[in-house]
Amino acid sequence: MGCGSCGTENGGCSPAGCKSNGSCSSGGCNKLNVFDWLGNVSYPENYKPFDVIEIRFKGSRKSYFKNVENLELFTGDMVVLESDMGHDVGQVSLSGDLVRLQLKKRGMSEDDTRIKKIYRKATAGDLEKYHDAKSKEVSTLERARVISMELNLAMKISDIEFQGDSKKVTFFYTAENRVDFRDLIKRYASEFNARIEMKQVGYRQEAARLGAIGSCGRELCCSTWLTDFKQVSISAARSQNLSINMAKLSGQCGKLKCCLNYELDTYKEALSEFPKGKQIKLETENGIAFCVKTDILKRMLWFHLPKQTDWVPLELEKVNEILAMNKNGKKAESLKGFAVEAEVPEVELNTDLLSETDLSRFDNTKTARPKGSKRPSNKNRPKGKKPFKRRPNKKKE
């Protein structure tokens, strides 16, 4: 498991973070994994470990269960769990005192009645039933979509999840309005011979559950590490001087990209020093200069004077200085005195390299025959030279 972004041999360098190169107990830096940084801490002899375990299911769904049997569990172990109907199978994702912090984050206590218990570690028979149930999900999803289309329901079934013992099936769907799926549940129950549960999710949750590749070329943040979705407004794009193009600003879920909020605070802090107002004008002796372009992070503004074609780049400090002069009734003499000189890098030209790549090296170097001179003839040709071939004259139509 190398980074894949360098040219080193044998898989590249190790990734940042735990630097275990994919050999850690969590299975590598995959979807919503948690690194137990308290796993190697030695506790006192009389210390009782926290008995609540975090269990991960399909996708990014996680829940918490009590280890009432005091089983020795490690990250990645498959366990059999209590369920509302039958039993379920999940994977241990976190244990120890870090689970206490996760419960606090979700507003739960260790005595919460919603926390069920762990029966045992999964046996070979349990895992066989679990894999048989998971193998039916693709065909069941296709059949479920066909049935919903036959009933003309305005909904989209995005994913399903079988319980570990195949006694319960959860259907995840998205819909704009409320859907009456009473007939749908009857059809599903008779078709799949299991208890049916319909769960409506938002478009962001749907993208997080299914996963995809974003426009940046990386896996979606919501399906890898982002667990909570904050509101994203179009003003976040305007604050960062982005063009209001919904095709580029929207993510795979059809909503505004969550990454628009990542650098928003930095831009707002930088914009606090910029002049307020939609149109920034500077009064000069040559006329009024209007701001036509702004680079927030470089703290640069470009101004355009009437009856002139070039733009004048100014630093933010110079712009605030000229605005203070205008406020006192004074005008700037010329903006070019405040302009920033562009640095042009010096490039040494290699004449030998240019001669080899000269564009005229393939041109025809034959000189034209001067006017009045006769065409070459075979009568006066020197000995040893091939006879001259004349081109056939084109007949006039």
C-alpha positions as CSV (number, residue, x, y, z in Angstrom):
1,M,0.0,0.0,0.0
2,G,2.2,2.8,-1.3
3,C,1.2,6.4,-1.9
4,G,1.3,5.9,-5.6
5,S,2.3,9.5,-6.2
6,C,6.1,9.1,-6.4
7,G,8.4,7.2,-8.7
8,T,10.0,5.0,-6.0
9,E,10.2,1.3,-6.6
10,N,8.4,-1.5,-4.8
11,G,5.1,0.3,-4.4
12,G,6.3,3.7,-3.4
13,C,6.8,5.3,0.0
14,S,4.6,4.5,3.1
15,P,1.5,6.7,3.6
16,A,1.3,9.4,6.3
17,G,-0.4,8.7,9.6
18,C,0.4,5.3,11.3
19,K,3.1,4.6,8.6
20,S,2.4,0.9,8.8
21,N,2.3,0.6,5.0
22,G,-1.1,-1.2,5.1
23,S,-0.1,-3.9,7.7
24,C,-2.1,-2.4,10.7
25,S,-4.9,-4.3,12.3
26,S,-7.5,-2.0,10.9
27,G,-6.8,-3.3,7.4
28,G,-5.2,-0.1,6.1
29,C,-6.4,3.5,5.7
30,N,-9.7,2.6,4.2
31,K,-13.3,3.8,4.6
32,L,-14.0,5.4,8.0
33,N,-11.4,3.4,9.9
34,V,-10.3,4.4,13.4
35,F,-6.8,4.2,14.7
36,D,-6.8,3.0,18.4
37,W,-4.0,5.1,19.7
38,L,-4.7,3.8,23.2
39,G,-4.2,0.1,22.2
40,N,-0.6,-0.2,23.4
41,V,-1.2,1.6,26.7
42,S,-0.7,-0.6,29.8
43,Y,-3.5,-0.3,32.4
44,P,-3.4,-1.0,36.1
45,E,-4.1,-4.6,37.3
46,N,-7.5,-3.7,38.9
47,Y,-8.6,-1.7,35.9
48,K,-11.8,-2.9,34.2
49,P,-11.9,-2.2,30.5
50,F,-14.9,-0.4,28.9
51,D,-17.4,-3.1,27.9
52,V,-19.0,-1.2,25.0
53,I,-17.7,-2.1,21.5
54,E,-18.1,-0.2,18.3
55,I,-19.3,-2.5,15.5
56,R,-19.3,-1.6,11.8
57,F,-21.7,-2.9,9.2
58,K,-22.1,-2.4,5.5
59,G,-21.0,0.9,4.2
60,S,-20.4,3.6,6.8
61,R,-23.1,2.4,9.3
62,K,-21.8,1.9,12.8
63,S,-23.5,0.9,16.1
64,Y,-22.6,0.1,19.7
65,F,-23.0,-3.2,21.6
66,K,-22.2,-4.4,25.1
67,N,-19.6,-7.1,25.6
68,V,-21.5,-8.9,28.4
69,E,-19.5,-12.1,28.0
70,N,-16.1,-10.3,28.4
71,L,-14.8,-11.7,25.1
72,E,-11.3,-10.8,24.1
73,L,-12.1,-8.8,20.9
74,F,-9.7,-7.0,18.5
75,T,-10.2,-4.7,15.6
76,G,-11.4,-6.7,12.6
77,D,-13.0,-9.6,14.5
78,M,-16.4,-10.8,13.2
79,V,-19.0,-11.2,16.0
80,V,-22.6,-12.3,16.3
81,L,-24.9,-9.6,17.7
82,E,-28.4,-9.2,19.1
83,S,-31.0,-7.8,16.8
84,D,-34.7,-7.0,16.9
85,M,-35.4,-10.1,14.9
86,G,-32.9,-12.9,14.9
87,H,-29.2,-12.1,15.0
88,D,-26.8,-10.0,12.9
89,V,-23.1,-10.2,12.1
90,G,-20.7,-7.2,12.2
91,Q,-17.1,-6.3,12.4
92,V,-15.3,-4.8,15.4
93,S,-14.0,-1.3,14.5
94,L,-13.1,0.1,17.9
95,S,-12.8,-1.0,21.5
96,G,-11.6,0.4,24.8
97,D,-11.9,3.8,26.2
98,L,-12.0,5.5,22.8
99,V,-15.6,4.1,22.5
100,R,-16.5,6.2,25.6
101,L,-15.6,9.3,23.7
102,Q,-17.6,8.2,20.6
103,L,-20.6,7.6,22.8
104,K,-20.3,11.1,24.2
105,K,-20.0,12.5,20.7
106,R,-23.3,10.9,19.7
107,G,-25.0,11.9,22.9
108,M,-25.3,8.4,24.3
109,S,-24.5,6.8,27.7
110,E,-23.2,3.4,28.4
111,D,-26.5,2.5,30.1
112,D,-28.6,3.4,27.0
113,T,-31.4,1.0,26.4
114,R,-30.6,1.1,22.6
115,I,-27.3,-0.6,23.2
116,K,-27.7,-4.4,22.6
117,K,-25.3,-7.1,23.5
118,I,-22.8,-9.3,21.7
119,Y,-23.4,-13.0,21.7
120,R,-20.2,-14.6,20.6
121,K,-17.4,-14.5,18.0
122,A,-18.6,-15.6,14.6
123,T,-18.1,-19.3,13.8
124,A,-17.6,-20.8,10.4
125,G,-21.3,-21.5,10.1
126,D,-22.2,-17.9,11.0
127,L,-19.9,-16.6,8.4
128,E,-21.2,-18.9,5.7
129,K,-24.8,-17.7,6.4
130,Y,-23.5,-14.1,6.4
131,H,-21.8,-14.4,3.0
132,D,-24.8,-16.2,1.5
133,A,-27.0,-13.3,2.6
134,K,-24.6,-10.7,1.1
135,S,-24.4,-12.6,-2.2
136,K,-28.1,-12.1,-2.7
137,E,-28.0,-8.3,-2.4
138,V,-27.3,-7.5,-6.1
139,S,-30.1,-9.7,-7.5
140,T,-32.5,-8.6,-4.8
141,L,-31.8,-4.9,-5.5
142,E,-32.5,-5.3,-9.3
143,R,-35.8,-7.1,-8.6
144,A,-36.8,-4.5,-6.0
145,R,-36.3,-1.7,-8.5
146,V,-38.4,-3.5,-11.1
147,I,-41.3,-3.9,-8.6
148,S,-41.2,-0.2,-7.6
149,M,-41.3,0.8,-11.3
150,E,-44.3,-1.5,-11.9
151,L,-46.1,0.3,-9.0
152,N,-45.2,3.7,-10.5
153,L,-43.7,5.0,-7.3
154,A,-41.7,8.2,-7.4
155,M,-38.8,6.9,-5.5
156,K,-35.3,5.5,-6.1
157,I,-34.0,2.5,-4.3
158,S,-30.3,3.1,-4.0
159,D,-29.0,0.2,-1.8
160,I,-30.2,-2.7,0.4
161,E,-28.7,-4.5,3.3
162,F,-29.4,-8.1,4.5
163,Q,-29.2,-9.0,8.1
164,G,-26.6,-11.7,9.0
165,D,-29.3,-14.4,9.3
166,S,-31.3,-13.3,6.1
167,K,-34.4,-12.7,8.2
168,K,-34.5,-9.0,7.6
169,V,-33.9,-6.7,4.6
170,T,-33.4,-2.9,4.9
171,F,-34.1,-0.9,1.7
172,F,-32.5,2.6,1.5
173,Y,-34.3,4.9,-0.9
174,T,-34.5,8.6,-1.9
175,A,-37.6,10.5,-2.8
176,E,-38.6,14.1,-3.3
177,N,-42.1,13.7,-1.7
178,R,-43.8,11.3,0.7
179,V,-44.3,7.8,-0.8
180,D,-47.1,5.4,0.0
181,F,-45.3,2.1,-0.2
182,R,-47.9,-0.1,1.7
183,D,-48.4,-2.2,-1.5
184,L,-44.7,-2.2,-2.1
185,I,-43.9,-3.8,1.3
186,K,-46.5,-6.5,0.7
187,R,-44.9,-7.3,-2.7
188,Y,-41.4,-7.3,-1.2
189,A,-42.4,-9.6,1.8
190,S,-44.0,-12.2,-0.5
191,E,-41.1,-12.0,-3.0
192,F,-38.1,-12.1,-0.6
193,N,-39.6,-14.0,2.3
194,A,-38.1,-11.7,4.9
195,R,-39.0,-8.8,7.2
196,I,-39.0,-5.5,5.2
197,E,-37.8,-2.2,6.5
198,M,-37.9,1.0,4.4
199,K,-35.4,3.7,5.3
200,Q,-35.4,7.1,3.6
201,V,-32.0,8.8,3.2
202,G,-30.9,12.1,1.8
203,Y,-28.9,12.6,-1.4
204,R,-25.7,13.2,0.5
205,Q,-26.2,10.1,2.6
206,E,-26.8,8.2,-0.6
207,A,-23.5,9.3,-2.1
208,A,-21.7,8.5,1.1
209,R,-23.2,5.0,1.2
210,L,-22.5,4.1,-2.5
211,G,-19.2,5.9,-2.9
212,A,-17.7,7.4,-6.0
213,I,-14.8,9.3,-7.5
214,G,-15.0,13.1,-7.2
215,S,-13.9,15.7,-9.8
216,C,-10.6,16.0,-7.9
217,G,-9.8,12.4,-8.8
218,R,-10.0,11.1,-5.2
219,E,-12.7,9.1,-3.4
220,L,-15.5,11.1,-2.0
221,C,-14.9,12.7,1.4
222,C,-18.3,11.6,2.7
223,S,-17.5,7.9,1.9
224,T,-14.0,8.0,3.4
225,W,-13.7,10.2,6.5
226,L,-16.5,12.8,6.6
227,T,-19.2,11.8,9.0
228,D,-21.3,14.9,9.5
229,F,-22.7,17.1,6.7
230,K,-22.8,20.8,7.2
231,Q,-24.9,23.2,5.2
232,V,-23.2,24.6,2.1
233,S,-24.5,27.8,0.6
234,I,-23.8,29.5,-2.7
235,S,-22.3,32.4,-0.8
236,A,-19.3,30.2,-0.1
237,A,-18.5,30.1,-3.8
238,R,-18.9,33.8,-4.2
239,S,-16.6,34.5,-1.2
240,Q,-13.9,32.5,-3.0
241,N,-14.3,34.3,-6.3
242,L,-15.5,31.1,-8.0
243,S,-17.7,31.2,-11.1
244,I,-21.3,30.3,-10.4
245,N,-21.4,27.2,-12.6
246,M,-23.6,24.6,-10.9
247,A,-22.2,21.8,-13.1
248,K,-18.8,22.4,-11.5
249,L,-19.9,23.4,-8.0
250,S,-22.1,20.3,-7.6
251,G,-20.9,17.0,-6.3
252,Q,-21.9,13.4,-7.1
253,C,-25.0,13.9,-4.9
254,G,-26.3,16.8,-7.0
255,K,-25.8,19.2,-4.1
256,L,-23.1,21.8,-3.5
257,K,-19.7,20.3,-2.8
258,C,-18.8,19.9,0.9
259,C,-15.2,21.0,0.1
260,L,-16.5,24.6,-0.6
261,N,-16.5,25.0,3.2
262,Y,-12.9,23.8,3.8
263,E,-11.1,27.0,2.9
264,L,-14.0,29.4,3.5
265,D,-12.7,30.7,6.9
266,T,-9.3,31.5,5.3
267,Y,-11.0,33.5,2.5
268,K,-13.3,35.3,4.9
269,E,-10.4,36.3,7.1
270,A,-8.5,37.6,4.1
271,L,-11.6,39.5,2.8
272,S,-12.0,41.3,6.1
273,E,-9.1,43.6,5.0
274,F,-10.5,44.2,1.5
275,P,-12.6,47.3,0.8
276,K,-16.3,46.7,1.2
277,G,-18.8,47.1,-1.6
278,K,-19.6,45.4,-4.9
279,Q,-17.7,47.9,-7.0
280,I,-14.4,49.4,-5.9
281,K,-13.5,52.7,-7.5
282,L,-10.4,54.8,-7.2
283,E,-10.4,58.5,-8.1
284,T,-7.3,59.6,-10.0
285,E,-6.4,62.7,-12.1
286,N,-6.8,60.6,-15.2
287,G,-10.3,59.6,-14.3
288,I,-12.1,57.0,-12.2
289,A,-10.5,53.5,-12.1
290,F,-12.7,50.5,-11.7
291,C,-11.7,47.2,-10.1
292,V,-12.0,44.4,-12.7
293,K,-10.2,41.5,-11.0
294,T,-9.3,40.4,-7.5
295,D,-6.9,37.8,-6.2
296,I,-7.8,37.3,-2.5
297,L,-4.9,35.2,-1.3
298,K,-2.2,37.2,-3.2
299,R,-3.8,40.4,-1.9
300,M,-3.8,41.9,-5.4
301,L,-6.4,44.0,-7.3
302,W,-6.4,45.0,-11.0
303,F,-7.9,48.3,-12.1
304,H,-9.0,49.6,-15.5
305,L,-9.0,53.3,-16.5
306,P,-11.3,54.7,-19.1
307,K,-9.9,55.0,-22.7
308,Q,-7.1,52.6,-21.8
309,T,-6.6,49.0,-22.7
310,D,-4.2,47.7,-20.1
311,W,-5.0,46.8,-16.5
312,V,-3.0,48.2,-13.6
313,P,-2.1,45.7,-10.8
314,L,-2.1,47.2,-7.3
315,E,-1.4,45.7,-3.9
316,L,-4.1,45.8,-1.2
317,E,-2.2,48.2,1.0
318,K,-1.8,50.7,-1.9
319,V,-5.5,50.4,-2.7
320,N,-6.5,51.2,0.9
321,E,-4.0,54.1,0.8
322,I,-5.6,55.6,-2.3
323,L,-9.1,55.1,-0.9
324,A,-8.1,57.0,2.3
325,M,-6.8,59.8,0.0
326,N,-10.1,59.9,-1.9
327,K,-12.0,60.0,1.4
328,N,-10.1,63.1,2.4
329,G,-10.9,64.8,-1.0
330,K,-7.6,64.1,-2.7
331,K,-7.0,62.3,-6.0
332,A,-4.1,60.0,-6.9
333,E,-1.8,61.4,-9.5
334,S,-1.3,58.1,-11.5
335,L,-2.0,54.5,-10.7
336,K,1.2,53.4,-12.5
337,G,3.2,54.9,-9.8
338,F,1.6,52.5,-7.3
339,A,1.6,49.5,-9.8
340,V,3.4,46.3,-9.1
341,E,6.1,45.5,-11.5
342,A,5.8,42.1,-13.0
343,E,8.9,40.0,-12.6
344,V,9.9,38.4,-15.9
345,P,12.3,35.4,-15.5
346,E,15.5,35.4,-17.5
347,V,15.7,32.5,-19.9
348,E,19.0,31.5,-21.5
349,L,18.5,30.4,-25.1
350,N,20.4,27.5,-26.5
351,T,21.2,28.2,-30.1
352,D,22.2,24.7,-30.9
353,L,18.8,23.4,-29.6
354,L,16.9,26.0,-31.6
355,S,18.8,25.2,-34.8
356,E,17.8,21.5,-34.5
357,T,14.2,22.4,-34.0
358,D,14.0,25.2,-36.6
359,L,10.6,25.3,-38.2
360,S,12.1,26.1,-41.6
361,R,14.4,23.1,-41.7
362,F,11.8,21.1,-43.8
363,D,11.1,23.9,-46.3
364,N,12.0,23.5,-50.0
365,T,15.4,25.1,-50.5
366,K,15.4,25.0,-54.4
367,T,15.6,28.4,-56.0
368,A,13.1,29.5,-58.6
369,R,14.2,29.6,-62.3
370,P,14.8,33.2,-63.4
371,K,12.5,34.7,-65.9
372,G,13.6,34.5,-69.6
373,S,15.8,31.4,-69.1
374,K,15.1,28.3,-71.2
375,R,14.0,25.0,-69.7
376,P,16.8,22.3,-69.7
377,S,16.9,20.2,-72.9
378,N,18.1,16.7,-73.6
379,K,20.0,17.9,-76.7
380,N,22.7,19.8,-74.8
381,R,22.8,17.6,-71.7
382,P,26.3,16.5,-70.6
383,K,27.4,12.9,-70.9
384,G,26.7,10.7,-67.9
385,K,23.6,12.6,-66.8
386,K,20.1,11.1,-66.9
387,P,17.7,12.6,-69.5
388,F,15.4,15.3,-68.4
389,K,11.7,14.3,-68.2
390,R,9.2,16.9,-69.1
391,R,5.8,17.2,-67.5
392,P,2.9,16.5,-69.8
393,N,1.0,19.7,-70.7
394,K,-2.5,19.9,-69.5
395,K,-5.1,20.0,-72.3
396,K,-7.3,23.0,-72.3
397,E,-11.0,22.1,-72.2
